[in-house]
Amino acid sequence: MAKKVKKETAELPPARAGLLRFWDEEAPGIKVKPDHILYACGIVAAILAILHAMASL
């Protein structure tokens, strides 16, 4: 009995057959993890808090 080759993409339910799947394609450009965005926001918030505290002296 021949084995079926597993597809590389995930199958969507039939009810969603017309919707686009954006995670199938790799777009060129910079790849940034969500963790890095959160760290950058935290650093910017800390710098702004320090500058605000220094301005009120």
N, C-alpha and C positions, 0 to 999 in steps of 0.2 A: 504494500500500500504506500503510495507516494505521500510525502509530508507536504503540508501547505507552507508556503513561504509567508512569514509574518510581515505585514506591511509596516513601514517605518512611521507612518502617520497614524494618529488616533482616529478612530471612527466616531462620528457624531451620530446621535440618535436621528431617526428619520424625520422627526418633527422640526429639526433645525437644519435641514438639508440646504436651505438657501442662504444661510448666514456665512459670513467670511470668518476665516480662522487666521488671525494675525501671527500666531506663534509658529506657524509652519515655515515662515520665510526668515532668513537671516539678512538683516539690513546692514549695509556698510556703515561704518561710523564708530564712534566711541561707545564701548560697552561699559555701563556704570551699574553697579549693584545697588539695590535699594538701601542696603546698610550704609554704603558710602554717602548717599544723599542725607541720611539721618545724621551721620557723624558731622558732615559739613554744616548742616543746619544748627546742630548743637554748638559747634565752634563759633559760627557767626553770631548766635544768640549770646554766647559767653563774652565775646569781644564787644558786642553792643552794650551789654550790661556793665562791663568794666568801663567803657568809654562814658556811659551815662553817669556812673558813680564818680568818675574823675571830673566830669563837667560840673557837677553840683558841689564840688569842694570850694 
